[in-house]
């Protein structure tokens, strides 16, 4: 018999006939669906495929473009003087000065006030000494200058956090001593103040991918060799791809995206894996940010965490208005951006400073008038258009100064 | 006093000093994070920005490219004969034939077997009649041919589902009558068999964006005017953008992606909103597919649902092996792909058929050797490379036939 048995249909539930359900399409914003991992993979596949072609074309047309002498010449003008390397080695003096000051403070051979003055002097000279060196030493190249100033800025933030945290520890110890409670150790391998004031602990913090000091960083259980190798491969691969695109016009925005991945994902994870540093939150989901504020709070977590812990929250605790404190954070951020660009290029133009400060009204505008995917699109637009404009300003001025008039 | 009060630190929890937590970076696959809605927005912003430039450049260089006569000439060779339009109007004959056959079957004036023969004859002629017309009528253009054959294929699938579902309803009614249970109506507005055999119900199904018939489709409560306008704007905007790119080399893959959005999101949602059709699942998250099978099962839900309900599951119920049934689905799909390409172009080359059948070993390979993001990348690669190759084959052969030798 051709028809299915009637007995079968008796068992068939009535709902089987209904094969449609009231529901929205996934791409409609009403669906609330957000898993687009595949789109990220698509971007990577497109990048690799299009660059595989460019890379091959490049090698065929120009040969291998990475000229070792050219790369070295980015850092050195005179092969007998290595100003950037020397400057970076000298930074150890400041690190050790901070450590020894803390040791004195811990045992009480100097007063709190003397220690504070020592630290302020140490930190101020960490900003002035390298910038003066970069400005005075003529054999310093712009790339070498940015690199050494960047390292000094990172160390400045780290040592500020170091003295802040150690002072808090001291104050907690003092408060406890008054309340006659005993210090407890939460685990047998954990150190407590002042047991942390060792060279080993200090240099672990200096190399760890974070700006906020704490006693007993969370540690990952073991070094995963495969993970390490993947990150190492990426660290080597990403600049190679970027380099292969040199003779072509690649939007500044794409370079920034690739740099972000290279620095915040590959490099930081590589260092963290090597040091078994447990906290890998170097960025949050800034790509979904629907307001400018969310973007700035989530794309660079080490700096954001530092600002929150050592600048914003202490200010709030001193009774400063919330909006004023936020603006102050942007001001400080703008100062450091300007510092890192102006000094190595020896041009004081305030473009970076103004670019950062322009974020405050932009944040207000986007937060006030746009939301959801429109807000997200606005954040992307400001990144795609804003960054290249700021960079172009400096490039333009640099060429005008160094290679004559543009006319 | 410069230092914070000691009383404050007594209240300060000890955990406040620890500001790091053991966690993975979001982009590491170990984190399991998958919200990349922002990346999708980035793609849209990049597409719009880059095309805004192209669009402007285009208008400046070439003027407005959409030549109405050129568009019409895609459909018509001879302005006094409209073969594609006539063919589409004639399709009503088949729709009404199916409806009247079902009405006879419902009241029992013809036997089940006679009805089945009627339906088989009706459905077979729905495939043969339009293809014969397209092949014979010389004034039929390829675009007109694809359009009318596409509409006939959709109607074929719809009417097959119509007769299948109505037969099931009849068999349930019969089984119930034997078991002496009464038919119940689940809601006052719901119709039950044979109350559904009206012209209104039939034409609602013909225009509804689904291939599977059911009594009482789920309906959305009202027409959202803003939603409708957004989809209408997209339907008009997307081809305009695509058209603006014409004189430039745009990868076939991007055109397919844009077509997907235009057809499966904008157009289908527009029609569904107009008809208050509730089930908007026209696609699932195929962009995340980690196997080829998942992609084919999720990018085109109306066809997939039809295959499952009227082809795959009935075959399984008849005791066919699972793998054999899957291959049969691919075979049928390959047949229709070939049918829709070969007949309008009047070239029988089997490229589309072979392309579809090549998915079976590819699915096995990807499923066996690749998983996670690697599987997803492989699916994207097969889409990015596979499709243009298949299309190129036909374009090449078409030019060889119509514009002489390529040498």
Interface residues (C-beta under 8 A of the other chain):
Chain A: X2 X3 X4 X6 X7 X8 X9 X10 X12 X14 X17 X18 X19 X20 X21 X22 X23 X24 X25 X26 X27 X28 X33 X34 X35 X36 X37 X38 X39 X40 X41 X42 X43 X44 X45 X46 X49 X112 X116 X165 X167 X168 X169 X171 X172 X174 X175 X178 X179 X210 X212 X214 X215 X216 X217 X218 X219 X220 X227 X261 X265 X268 X269 X278 X279 X280 X281 X282 X283 X284 X285 X286 X287 X288 X289 X305 X309 X317 X373 X376 X377 X380 X381 X384
Chain B: X2 X3 X4 X6 X7 X8 X9 X10 X12 X14 X17 X18 X19 X20 X21 X22 X23 X24 X25 X26 X27 X28 X33 X34 X35 X36 X37 X38 X39 X40 X41 X42 X43 X44 X45 X46 X49 X112 X116 X165 X167 X168 X169 X171 X172 X174 X175 X178 X179 X210 X212 X214 X215 X216 X217 X218 X219 X220 X227 X261 X265 X268 X269 X278 X279 X280 X281 X282 X283 X284 X285 X286 X287 X288 X289 X305 X309 X317 X373 X376 X377 X380 X381 X384
